[in-house]
Amino acid sequence: MEELDQVLERGDSVAILRYLRHNRIRASAEVVQHGQGFVAKGKGSSLGIEAWPVYEQVFLAALDLGETLLAERALGLLRKQFPDSARVGRLVGMQAEAEGNYAVAAEVYKSLREAHPTDPVVWKRWVSLAKAQGDLPEAIKRCNEYLKVFQNDTSAWQELAELYLLTGHLGKAAFCYEELVLSGPSIFSHHVALAEIYAAMGGAESLRLARKHYAQSMALHQGDDNLRSLYGICSTCHALARCTHKSAHEDKSDAAVNGALFKLAVDKLKSHYRRVNPSMLPLVEVTLLQQAIGDASLKK
């Protein structure tokens, strides 16, 4: 595939806009730079049927950059050509949002949802509207209503989890990520996110669940971009060792598993820093040693 730098170097505005659009690259400044001339020409442009996606592309980029007049011009061309389009209707709502006219945006999305109840993008704009207004409880309510219709939308489950985290509902956020793990058990990042929630909840049971998902994430992906799993195992094993050590019902077999996982994660972290950044290794070793100090099960 041709790289963006090569396309930009040629200076062909149509090719640049097409490349950005097809590869879903949000480069608003470049879109406005190469697309505003086509919007200014309107029907006189040489784009043919490609004019309409270009106008939409320029409209969205103009909103990003606060170019109000350019956005209005692009939207006007689209509304004139497609007056009854739900897609253009969403753009009208987005323009109202960008201008802070939330009441107008709400009416637009309400009418669109009534006319197109199975359009997921309209529903998502409706959720985003509440979030933009800072009304997180309403955003949660709307996101739950959306998921009653589109149960398999993993991005919506992730959004709902983030909303619950923002409002301090850790248990509900964990439920959302459990759904994500069920739908994509091989996605290591979902296991990491779920583990971090359980670790934040605290308590022996939640810490064991955190340890399980950190370990699963480590098993699924051992690349340099998954150090969070290794550090997560270390911190969770340390917290669990301290938690269960105080209990009169300490599980010896679980303590052995805890110590073995801690050692495995420590060895992997040392190996990583020895290979990638040797100068950091002494600091990492001291940090990990401090976690093990005072708990015999982690030293074994």
Secondary structure as UniProt FT lines:
FT   HELIX           4..10
FT   HELIX           13..22
FT   TURN            23..24
FT   HELIX           28..41
FT   HELIX           42..44
FT   HELIX           48..50
FT   HELIX           51..65
FT   HELIX           68..81
FT   TURN            83..84
FT   HELIX           86..98
FT   TURN            99..100
FT   HELIX           102..115
FT   TURN            117..118
FT   HELIX           120..132
FT   TURN            133..134
FT   HELIX           136..149
FT   TURN            151..152
FT   HELIX           154..166
FT   TURN            167..168
FT   HELIX           170..183
FT   TURN            185..186
FT   HELIX           188..201
FT   HELIX           204..220
FT   HELIX           224..226
FT   HELIX           227..245
FT   TURN            248..249
FT   HELIX           252..276
FT   HELIX           278..280
FT   HELIX           281..292
FT   TURN            293..294
FT   HELIX           296..299
//
